[in-house]
Amino acid sequence: MAPSRRDLQLTPVTGGSPFEIGDTEEVRLLDSYDDEDVWSKIEEGGGESGLRKIQVGITGMTCAACSNSVEGALMSVNGVFKASVALLQNRADVVFDPTLVKEEDIKEAIEDAGFEAEILAEPVTTGTKTQGTLVGQFTIGGMTCAACVNSVEGILRDLPGVKRAVVALATSLGEVEYDPNVINKDEIVTAIEDAGFEGSLVQSNQQDKLILRVEGILGELDAQVLEGILTRLNGVRSFRLDKISGELEVVFDPEVVSSRSLVDGIEGEGYGKFKLRVMSPYERLTSKDTGEASNMFRRFISSLVLSIPLFFIQVICPHIALFDALLVWRCGPFMMGDWLKWALVSVIQFVIGKKFYVAAWRALRNGSTNMDVLVALGTSASYFYSVGALLYGAVTGFWSPTYFDASAMLITFVLLGKYLESLAKGKTSEAMKKLVQLTPATAILLTEGKGGKLVGEREIDALLILPGDTLKVHPGAKIPADGVVVWGSSYVNESMVTGESVPVSKEVDSPVIGGTINMHGALHMKATKVGSDAVLSQIISLVETAQMSKAPIQKFADYVASIFVPVVITLALFTLIGWSIGGAVGAYPDEWLPKNGTHFVFSLMFSISVVVIACPCALGLATPTAVMVATGVGATNGVLIKGGDALEKAHKVKYVIFDKTGTLTQGKATVTTAKVFSEMDRGEFLTLVASAEASSEHPLAKAIVGYARHFHFFEEPTEDGESNNKDLQNSGWLLDTSNFSAIPGKGIQCLVNEKMILVGNRKLMSENAITIPDHVEKFVEDLEENAKTGVIVAYNGELVGVMGIADPLKREAAVVVEGLLRMGVKPIMVTGDNWRTARAVAKEVGIEDVRAEVMPAGKAEVIRSLQKDGSTVAMVGDGINDSPALAAADVGMAIGAGTDVAIEAADYVLMRNNLEDVITAIDLSRKTLSRIRLNYVFAMAYNVVSIPVAAGVFFPVLRVQMPPWAAGACMALSSVSVVCSSLLLRRYKKPRLTTILEFTKE
């Protein structure tokens, strides 16, 4: 038999996991765990100095009080460090010191508390024990406001073995980093469910689990056949088959069997009876979101169907004689109308509205409050008062008005609001869904025979592509994985990934990105990066991580949410007491009272309206929904934002520091001048310099080698300076070198023909006692004043020549600089180049503040000096050479990242090599923060205005009382309005060159 879900243990792949990319970012986003050092000492199976963890099966628990009782009994045992009891699982996890307490002592403690206990055997696992932690992503259903988020985060962080936990309200997702040796994913799901929410695992950073949809299971016999196949396959550790849904989870050893071999093995052993399809975790998540909205809609419709008869009984029927006579017909102690209303509302209150009670009770049990508490309190007050009024009338004959309709309509409007909110929240993740949909479902795998000859092709699931596979891509089809072209040529539309609108030419050895569209010719490609290593997966991961993070501005909402419900309940009590006392002392006339009403009933309606009109949800949704939409919009425009913190900081940027080479310039250095100042032949001079620079990876070195090659062979170099004819690179025209050394910020040196050659700037020449004649110095100065870099060459102790190298400015550089100035942002250029060249480039683009001859480490010092007065500094660089500066800046922007989207030092990754995206990043941040502030203003203004209205502050003047059902409708629609406000960010359009100059300082 297949193990059950709870038997399935998560095990990361040996040697790493896809989540290792960006570990720095995860640490920044996830909060720390106070007991991390302690938990690192826990050992499965015990040890002389370590703690040990065991599982105990418990029989007889029926409620939370039982589990609390067991926990209390366990914690009272000397030597027990931590005890966690799962009521639904009938199980306890106990962490203890084996030198102080034995397993039997733990069992006896539980039995003394009145329950049966059994020490469970440790699960048998294959392979080595899990090292490190896993990161799991869980769906958390039922959260309605920031208070829910705070409650779930607190519960998760208190779990043994959980290192970090962060929960996002807008996505209903939680990301938990945990030690699988201490706690497993089922226990985390149980903790979420015990807190009053729905939980399930979406995905984790393990690579050895496959989730498949199986077609062909028609009965129990088919299921047994499939289980037999899985049992016989090598490398399969465990599996779980859901016979109803046809979903199969397989845990396997990737060192023994690959995912594709596993699927092929199952289909082959079944002789074609079973058809398997790999399920994407994002696909499962989308279906769950749709299911949640559908469930909310069904509840709303059910409540509405029962509320319509109530409306007719209350409003329409009294005006129709036949129906009125039926309703006032006395049946026992009550009239028929009262019986009907009581029955209908009871169904709405306790069947359809059951989830409000359950969620409210569990929130209170965990010491927190949320919107469910307010709804349950308001509807219960209306319902139980009405029941009391009926019973009082039956006993005394004094019939007070009932408010059954208020309770029913209140629940109906709240459910309507929650349904609309779920639909609107689904729209906020639309950009993420579009990214997920870029991945093709299938791919054409080319089968190679002996000698690498292609012998056939077959269609496979795109999620089963392995590195090294040769794939065929038809014209108009999506490229299924990252890789390189091995045959054919075409143009590829990469706009959906990089934001670059112009199709890119692809030939043999050209890199291609999965999810992009092949425009014209057929291509054969070799897959290099698949799964979580692929560019598209990394983009999705970055966007997902950003949406999970909290912007600092959200701390305000979290604080307000923590005190909101108690404050509202207090205000409701003051309202009830105030109106009641006012009526008792005659502060207002009895004409204000409803027919047959009392001062208490009059006051109670005001009090209930206060409770149900207050809405903490709008505050909780103000920030996360806006961050979610903004990060999605940014991704579709080639601007990847790594978190809410970065998104918030960018709007305050005062200084933007630009690197020169490759940032303001095109990064395509070309030699414009080569002048010899010795008796050396020009060709000999170029061969000498090219031989020295051939070992360097610097862009200037490649430009020099390409220029020399063109001089000798009349061959045009490619954009990166490499030869089109690879044979020429090894044709022997370069001289042998030795003792090569690259000196940062100065140049290179090496030996050619046993003589020292120096290629670099003045500093390199000065340090090696090379004299620069005046006429050579004048020549170099002329080059630098024309924004060219002068490279001085010395050989055997004498200066032999100078080369002038130019790097053209990007066409948009000057306009972007002017746009930043109009936005109130001061651009600064920091470069390692000489002062004359730096000033010439800065003058051309319009930058006044220049810092030249700065070493890479010195760029970070420049940033820190600007930060001393509290200013926010952004750094724009290439993300590799500028990593220290990107990390030191408040906002690091890696420009021209292309396929390298996992640059850890950057807060923003600008995939295109276009400076306009710097404007886009800052502009998007400003518009997002403005939208968040607007959301907060609306949410706060709504509560500040609506609560006094509901409390009757204006009733003496306006004589208008807000009924509870209307208050409930306002409350429901307020959160929908905030989400819709955030959705307006979807209309954001990135500024173009023609509009950048229209920016004005905020």
N, C-alpha and C positions, 0 to 999 in steps of 0.2 A: 504493500500500500504506500501511496505517496504521503510524505509528512504533511502535517497541517501547517497553516500559515504561521502559527506561533512557534513552530519548530524551525522555521527558516531563519538562519543566522546570516547577518550581513558580514562579508569578508572582503576587504579591499584587495586589489591586485598587488601581488608582490612587486616591489620596485617602484611603486608610485601610483598615482591616480590622477584623473583629469583635473581635480580640484587643486592640484599643487600649483598650477599656473595661477598667479594672483593671490598667493597665500597672504602677502602683505595687505592686500585689500580686504581679505576676509577678516584678518585680525582687527583692522580698523573699523569694519562695520559691525562686528559681533562684540558684544560686551564681555568683559572678563569674568572669570569664575573664581570666587574667593578661595575655594578649597582645592585648587588645581594641584598644588604640591602634595596635598594629602592623598588625593585620588590617584596620583601617579604611583603610589606605593601599594595599591591594591593588587593582589595577585590571585588569579584563579588557581585553586588547588592548594592554597596556603603557602607557608614559608616560615622560616624561623623568625624573621623580623617584619614580614609584611602582613597586611590585612587580607582577609579572605572573604569571598562572597559565595553564598549558597542560596538556593531557592527552596522554599517550603510550600507544599500544597496544604491548603487549609479548607476544612469542610465545616459548614454551619453558619457562614456569614450571610446575612440577609440585607443589610443596609450599611450606610456610611458609619453609623454609630458602632457597628460591629468591627469594621476595619479600623476605626479610631481606637477601639478597645484593644485590638490585637497589637497595633503599633505601640500603644502605651505600655502594654505588657512586655513587648520586646525591648523597648528603649530603657525599661527599668532594670534589665539584666546587665550586670557589670561586665564590660568588655564588648558590648554591642555598640558599634560606632554609628550605624545608620540602619533604619528599617523602613521599607516601603511596601505597603500592602495594596494589592490590586483587587478590588472587590469583584469586578466582573470576571477576572481571570481566576479567582479563588487561589491566589498565590501571593507569597511574600518574598521579597528579596532582602536578605540580611547581610550586612557587611560587619564583620566582627574580627576581634583579635584572637586567633586560635591559642595564644598562650594564656589567655584569661578565661575563656569560655569554650565549651565543647558544643558540638551539634546537638547532643542529647539534652543539654541544658536549655537550648533554644526551643526544642520541641516541647519540653515539659512546661516552659513558660506559656506557650500558646494553649496547651491543654489545661493549665491552671486557670486560664481566662475563660474556659468553657467551650473551646472549639477542638476539633480533631486536627492533628498535624502529621505530615509525612515529609521527611527530607527527600527531595527529588534528586535523582541521579544526574550528574553532570552530562550534558549532551556530548556525544561522541563526534569529534570533528576530524577531518583529514587535513594533512598539511601542517604547516607551522602555525603557531598561535598568532592571532592578529596583533600587529604592532601599530602604534599611533591611534589616530581617531578617524571616525567616519563623519561626513557631513551629509545629513539627510534633509530632504525638503518634504514638508508635510502640508497637506491641505487642512485647514481649520475652519469648519463651517459653523455658522451661528453667531459670529462676532458682529456686533452692531455699533460699537463706539470705541474710543480710545481706552476707556476703562476696561473693556474686555481684553484689549491687547495687553495692557499692563498686567492684568490678572493672569493671562496665559503665559506671558513671558516670565513672571515671577514663579509660577508653578513649574515651568520647564527648567528654569535655572536651579531650582531647589532639588531636582532629581539627582540621585547619585550617578556619577559618571558623565553628566552633561557639563561640557566645558563652556559652551556659549550658546545663546539662543536669541533670535531676533524674529519678531512677528510683524507682518505687514497687513494692515486692515484692508487696504484697497484691493489686494490680490487674494486675500484670505489664505495666505501662505505663511508658514513658519520654517525657518532654517535653523537646524539644531546640529551642533558639533558635539559628538559624544564618543565615549570609549566603549566599543562593542564588547570588551571583556567585562564591563561592569553593568551595562544596560543595553537592551536590544530595542529594535524599532517598535515591537509590539508593546513593550512597556511604556514607551513614549506615547504611542497612540492611546493606550489605556489611561494615562495621566491626563491627556487632552479630553478624553471622553468623561472621565470622572469630574473634570472641572466644568462640565455642562456643555461641551461643544462636540462637534463631529470631527473626527480625525482619521487621516489615512496617509500612508507614505506614497509620495509621487515618484521620487527618484533619490538615489544616493550616489556618492562618488566611487562606488565600486564598479568594476568592469566585468565581473563574472556572473552577472545575473541577466537573463534574457526573458522578456515578457512576450508571449506569442498568442495570437488568435488562431485557434485550431478549427478548421472546417472538416466535417466528415464524421463527427461523433454523433451517432444516431441512437445509441443506447448504452446500457451498462457494459455489454460485451466489448463494444468499441473502446470504451474508456479503459477497460482492463487490458486490451491489446496495446494501447498507447502506453500505459503504465509499465507493461512488460518490456516494451521497446526502450523506454527511458532507463529502466533498471539495468538493462544489458549494455547500454552505451558506456564506453570508457570516458572518464572525466566528469560524468554527471555526479554531483555531490548530493543534491536533493531536488525535489520538484513538488509543485502543488498544482493540481488540476481542478478547476471549477467546471463541473460537468454541465451546469446550467448555462453559463455565459460562454463556455468554450475558451476560457482564458487559462493559459498555462504559464506558470513561473518556473524557470529552470535555473538552478545555481550550479555552475560548472567551473572546472579548473581550466583557465585559459592556457596554461602551460601544456595541457594534455590535448585539448580539443578547442578549435576555434568556433566562433558563433555560427559561421556558414557551414562548417563541417557538421555541427550539431544539428542544424536544420536539415541539411542534406541527408544525414543519417536517419533522422526520424522519418522523413518522407520516403527514403529508400527502403527502410525496413518495413514500412507500411504498404509497400508496393503501390504507391500512388493513391491510397485510400484517404490519407490525411493531407490537407493543404494548409501550410503554415504561413502566417504573415506576422512580421515583427511589429509590435506596437510601440510607437513613440511615447515617451512619458508626457510630452506636451499634448499629444492627441488625447491621452487619458484625462489630462487636466482640463482640457477644453470641454470634453464630454461631461465631466463632473460639474463644471460651471453651468453648462446648459441644463443639467439635471436639477441643480439647486434652484435656478430660476423657474423651471417647470413646476417643481414642488411648491414653491411660493405662490405661483399662479393658481395651482389647484386649491390650495388652502384659501386664497382670496375668493375664488369663485364659489367654493363651498360656503364660506361665510356670507357672501353676497346673496346667494340663493336663499339662505335662511333669513337674511335681514329684510329682503323684499316683502315677505308676508308680514313682518313686524311693522314695516312702514305702512302697509295697507290697513292693518288693524288699528294703528295709531292715528292715521291721517284720513284715509279714504273711506273706510267702512262706516264710521260714525255718520256720514252723510248719505248712506244708502240704508233705507229703512229695514229691509230684510236682513242685511248683514248686521246692522246695529242691534236688532232684536236678538239675533243669535249670540252676539258677543256679550250682551248684558244678561243673558239667561243664566241663572244661578245654578251651578252644578256643585253641590256640596257647600263648603264654606266660601268658595270663591265663584266669581263669574267666569263664564267660558272664555272670555277674552283674556282674563288674567292667567287661566290655566295654559292657554295657547302661548302667550308671551313667555311665561315661565319656562315652558318646555323647550321652545325654540332657542331662547337665550342660554339655557343650560347647556345645550349642545354646542353652541358657539363658544361659550365661556370655558368649558372644561374639556371639550374634545378638540375643536379647532384651535382654541387658545391654550391648549395644554403646554405647548412649548414655551410660552411666556412664563408659566408657573415653574416649570422644570428649570429653565435657565435662571430665573430670579432666585429660586431656592439655592441652587448650586453656587451662584455668585455670592449670596449672603453667607453661605456655609464656608466659603473661602475668604471671607472678610472683605469682599469688594461689592460694589454696586454698579448697575448699568441701566440701560434703557428698559430692559425687561422688568426690572424692579418697579419702575415708574408705571409701566403699562399694567402690570399685574396688580399694583396697588390701586390705580385709578379705576380699573374695570371691576375689581373686587369690591371696592367701596360702593360703586353704583349698584352692582348686582346684589350684594348682601343687604344693602339698605332697602332695596326694592322687596326682597324676600321678607325682611323684617317688617316693612310697612304692610304687606299682605297679611302676615300672621297677626300683627297688632290689630289690623282692621277686623279680622275674623274673631278676635277675642273681645275687643271693646266696641266694635261697630263704628269706630272713627277711621274712615278710609283716607289715608294720605296718598298723594300722587306717587306713582312708581316710575322708575327710570330704567326699565329693562332695555328700552331702545337705545339709550345712551351707551350702555355697555356693549351691545351688539354692533352698533355702528362704529364705535370707537375701534373695536378689534378689526372690523372690516376695512376701515380707512388706514389703520396701521399696516395691515397686510398689503393693501394696495401700494402704500408708500414703499414698503420693503421690496415688493415685486419690481416697481419702477426703479428703485435704487439698484437692485441686482442687475437689471438690464443696462442701466447707465454705467455701473461699475464694469460691466463686461465690455462696454465700448472703450473704456480707458485702456484696456490691454489689446486693442485692435492692432496696434503697430507690432506688438510682440507676435500676435497670431499671423500677421502677414509675413514676418520674418521666418516663422516656423514653416509656413506653406511654401517658401521658396525651395525647400529641399524636395527633389523629385522622389516619387514613391518607388520607382524601379530604375535599374541600370542594365545596360547590355554588357555582359562580361565576355571578353574574347579569350578563348582557350588556346593555349600555346602547346605545340608539340615539341618534338626533338629539334634542337638547334634554334629554338625560339620562333619557329614557324607557326603562324596562325592556322589552326585546324577547325575552328568552329566558334560559335557564339551562342549564348543563352541569356535569358532575362532573369535577373535576381533582384531581391529586395535591396533597395539602396542602403538600408541600415546594416546589411551584411557585407558591404565592401570592405576589403582588407588592404592595408598598405602593400604596394607592389602589384596590385591587380591592373591588368590592361583593359580599358573600357572604351567602348565605341559611343560617340555622341553624334546623333543625326542633326542636320540643319533644323533650327527652330526648337530643338530640345534643350532641357536644362542640363548643365554640367553636374554630374552626380556627386563629385567629391573634389577636394583640392588635389592638384597634381601638376604634371608637365605634359606638354604635347609631344608625342613621339612620332606622329605621322599626320600629314595634312596641314592646311592653313585655312583661316577663317577670321571673321570679326566677331567679338564677344561683347555683349551688352552687360556691363558690370555696374550699371547705375543703381540697381536694387541693393547692392552690397556696399560699394564704395561711394556712391553718390555722384560718380563721374558720368556725365550724360553722353559723352562721345564714345561710340563703340571702339574697342581696343583691338588692334591687329594681333593675331596669334599665329605663330609658326612653330616649327620644331624647336623644342627646348624652352618654349615660352610657358610661364606659369599660368594656370587657370584656377579659378575659385569656384567651389561648389555652390550651386544655387543660381549662378549667372546663366545667361541664355546664349547659346551658339546661334549666330545669325545666319551664316551662309553655307560654308563648306562643311563636309564631314570631317571629324577629328578622331584620332586614336590618342588616348591619354593614359599615362600611368599614374595611379593614385598614390599620393605621398602622405596625405593627412586625412584621417577619417574620424568619425565620431566626435568626441569632445575636443580633439586637436584641430579640427577643421575651423577655418575662419568664421563661417556662418555660426557654428556652435559657440565659438568664443564670443562673437557679437551678442548672441542670444544670452549667453551666460553673464556678460557684462551688463546688459540691459536689465536682466533679471535681478542681479545683485544690487544694481542701483535702485530698482523699484522696491527691494526689500529693506533698503536703508532708510534711516530717519534723518530728515533735515533738522538742524538745531532749532529752527523756528517752531518745530512741532513740540518741543519741550513745554511751551506755554499751554498748548492744547492738552497735553498729558496731565499737567498740573491741575488745570481747570476741571478736567474729567474726573480726577480723583476726589474732588470735593463737590462736584456738581450735584449729584443726586442727593446727598445729605442736606445741602443748602436748599434745594427745591422742596424736599419734604418738610424742612423747617418752615419755609415760606408758606407752604400749604397749610400747615398747622396754625401758623399765625393768622392766615386768612380765615380759617374755620373759627378760631377763637375770637378774632376781631369782629367778624360779622355777627357771631352769636351773642357776644357781649353787647354789641351795638343794638341788636334787636331787643335784648332783655332790658336795657335801660331806656329804650324808646328813642334811640338816635336816628331812626328812620321809620317812616310810616308803614303800617301793615298792608297798605295798598300795594307795596312793592312785592309782597309775598305771592307765590303761585296759588291757584285755587286749592283750597283745603290744605295748603302748605303751612309749615311751621318755620320759625326762625332757624332751627337747626337744619332743616331741609334746604332752605334758601342758602345758608352758609356752606353746606356740604357741596352744593353744585359748583360754587366758586372754587372751593378747595380742590375738588376733583379736576376741574379745568386747569388749575395751576399745575397739578401733578402731570397731566398728560400733554400739556402744550409745550412744556420745557423739553428741549431736545439736545442731548449731549452728542448725538451722532454727527450733526452738522460740523461741530468743532473737530471731532475726530477724523472726519473725511476731508477737511479743508486742505491739509498738506499732502497726504499720501496720494490722493487722486491727481492732484496737479503735478506732483513729481513723476507719477507713472505716465501721464500723458506726455510730459515734457521729454522724458528720457526716450520714449518711443518715437516722438517726432524728431528728436535729435538723431536717433539711429537711422531713420529713413533719409536723413539729409547728410549722412556720413560723419556726424558728430556724436561720438560715443561718450556718454557721461557716466562716470563710475560711482556716483552716489549723490544723495540729497545734500550732503555736506558740500561737495564740490559745486553743485548747482547753485546753492545759496551763496557761497563765497564769491563766485564769478560776478555777481551783480554789483559788488562793492569794489571791483578792481580799480586801482588808481594809477598803477604803472604796469605797462606791458613791455617786457624785456625780449628783444629779438636777437637771436644769433644771426650772424651775417650769412655764412656759407650754407647754402641749401635751404635757408629759411627766407631771407629777403631776396637772395639770389636763386637762380635756377639750379645751382649745384652741378652744372655741366661746364666745368672749367675747360677753356681752350687756350692754346698757346698762340699769342698774337705776334710776339717778337722773340727772336733768338739772335743775339749779337755776340760775336766773339771779340774779346779784347786781348788776344794773344796771336801768335803765329800759327796756332792750330787750325787745321782745315775745318770748315763748317760741318761737313759730314762726320769727321772724326769727333768733333765736339759733341754733336748730337748723339752719336753712338756711346760716347763716354757717359754722358748724363743719363741716357736711357738705361744703360747697364746698371748704373747705381740705383736708379729709381724703380727698376723692375721688381725689386723685392718688397716695395712699399705698397700698402693698401690705400694710401691717401688719395683723394680725388685729384689733387694737383699732380701727383706722381703718374697716375694713369693718363692724364692729359699730356704730360711730357713724353711718355713712352709712345702714345698714339701719334703724336706729332713727328717723332723721330721715325717711326715706322712708315708714315705717309711720305716723309722726305726720301727715304731709301727705296720704297717699293710702290709709291704712288697709290697706296691702298687707303680707302676711306675707313676711318674707325667708326665703330658704333657709338651710340649715345653714352655708354659707360666706359668708352675708351678702349674696349677690347677689340681684337682683330676679328674680322669676318672669316679670315682664312686661318684656321688653327695651325696649319702646317708651318706658317711663317713664324709663329711664336717660338718654335723650337728649331728654327732653320740655322742657328749658329751665328746669326749676325750680332748678337749681344756678347759682350765680353764677360769672362768669369769674374766673379766678385767674392770677397770673403770679409769676415768680421763686420757684417752689416749691423748698423745700429740706428734706430729711429729715436730722435731726441724731441720730446713733446714741446711744441711751441717754437721750435728753432729750425728743424730740418732733419737731414740724414747724413750719415757718414759711413764709408766702407773702404775697402782696399781693392783697387783695380791695377793689375800688373804689379802688385806688391807696393803700390803707391797710394797714399791717402787722397780720397776725393771727398769734398764737402759740398753739399747742395742745400741751401737754406737762406736764412735772413742775416741781417747785420750781426745779431747776437752770436750766431754760430761762428761767423767769421772773426769777430772780436775775441771770443773765447779761445780760438785757435791761432791767434796772432796773425791773422791775414789782413794786410793793409788794403784799404779800398781807395784807389786814386780818386782825385776830385772829379775828373771827367766821367768816371764810372758812377760816382755818387750822384752827379747831376742827371745822368741817364736814368738811374733808378728812381730819383725824385720825380722826374717827368712822368714815368710810368705810374707812380703812386697817385699823383695829382689827377691822373685820368682814370682813377678807380681800378687800376690794374695792380696785380701783385708782382713785385720784382723778386725773382729767384736768382741768387748769386751762386756761381759755381767756382770752386777753387780746386786745383789739382796739383799735388806734390808741393804744397806750400805757396802756390801762386794763384792769383785770381785769373781765370781764363775766359769768363763770359757771364752774360746775364740773359735770363729768359723772362719775358713779360707774359703773364697769364691773366686772362679776363674771365669773369663769371657773370654773365648777363643778369640784370635784375628781372624779377618776375614782373609781368606786365601790370599786375594789379597792386604792386607794392605801394606806390606813391598814393594811390586813391585810398587804400586801406589805412595808411598812416594818417591821412587827412581826416578820414572818417572817425578814427579813434580820437583824434584831437577834438573833433566836434562833439563826441560823446563825453568829453571831459576826462579822457584817459590819456596819460602822457606816455608816448612810445620812447623807448631807450634801446640803443643798439650796443651790445657787448660782444666783442670779437677778439680773437687772438691775433688778428692781422695788425699791420703797422698803422700808425696814426694817420698818415697821409691818405692811404687807401681807404681807411675807415671813414675819415671825414668826407672824402669824395663820394663814397657810396651813400653816406647819411645825407649829404646835401642833395643828392639826386632824388632821394625818396622823401625828403622833408623832415628828417629826424634831427633835432637840435642837440640832444644829450647823447654823447658818444663816449664809450669806454673801450679803449683799444689796448692791444698787447696784453690781454688778460688771459692767464692760463685757465684750463678747464676748472680747476678747483677754485680759482679766483672768482668765477662767475657766481658761485654760491655766496661768496663774501659780499659781492655787490648787492645781491638780493637781500641779505641780512641787514646791510646798512640802510636800505630803503624801508625795511620793516620796522626799524627802531621807533619811529613815531606812530606806529600802529597802522600804517598804510597796508592795503592789500595789494600784493604784487603777483602778477602772472608772468610765467616764463614760456616762451614759444621756442621749441627746439626740435631736433630730430629724434629725441627719445632714446638715443643710444650714447652718443658722445656727450650729450647734455644731461645725462641722468642725475648727476649731483645737483645741478641747478634746478632741474624739474622737481626734484624731491624737496629742495629748500624753499621753493616758491609756495605761496599760499594756493595758487592754482597753476598746476603744470599742464601745458598743452603740447602734446607730441604731434607734430604736423608731418604729413606725408607718410603716415605709418603704413598705408597700403594693407598688406596682408598681416602685418605684425601688430595685431590689435591687443596683445597682452602685455603691453609696456607697463611694468609695475610702477615706475616712478611718476607716471602721468595721471592727472585727475581727469583730463579730457584727452581723447584720442581722435585726432582729425585725420580721417582716412585718406582724404585727397591732399595733394601737395599744393593747396591753394590758400592764400592768406585771407580770402573772404570768409573762410570758416572761423577765423578768430573773431571776426565781427559777429558771425552767427552765434557762436558760443556765448559771448557776452550779452548779445541782444536777447537770445532765448532765455538766459538766466534772469535778465531784468523783467522780461514779460511774465515769466513763471512766478517770480517773487511778487510782482504786482498782482497777479491772479490769486496767489495764496493770501496776500493781505486783504484783497477784496472778499475772498471767501470768509476770512476771519471776521471782517467787519460785518458781513451779512449775517454770519452765524451768531455773533455777539449781539448785533442790533436786533435780530429776530427775538432772542431770549429777553433782552432788556425791554423791548416794547411789548412782546406778547404776554409775558408773565404778569405785568401790572394790569393789562387789559383783562386777562383771564381771572385775576384776583378781584376784579370789580372796582378798581380804583376810579374808573371814569363812569361807573354806573350811575352815581347820583346826578351827573350832568347829562349823559347821553341816554340813560334808561335802557341800555342795550346790554343784555347778559349773553356771554359766549357759552353755548351749551357744550358739554364734554365731547360730544361727537365732532363738533366743529373744531374744538381744540385739538383733538386727535388728528383730524385731517390736516390742520396747519403743521403739526409736528411731523407728520409723515412726509409732507411735501417739502419741508425745509431742507432735509438732507438730500432729497432729490435735486433741489435747486442748486445746492453746493456742488454736487457731482456734475450737473449740467454746465455749471459755470466753469469747472475745470476742463470739461470736454471742449469748450471753445478754443482751447489751446491747440486742438487738432487742426484748426484753420490757419495755424502759423505758417507763414511763408518766409523762407530765408531771404535776407536782403540781397539785392543785386548791386553791381557796380554803379548802375544809374541812380540807385536810391541811397547808397551809403553816404553820399555827401549831404543828404537831407537830414541826417541825424542831428539832434540837438541835445545838449547836456541836460541830464535829468536833475 
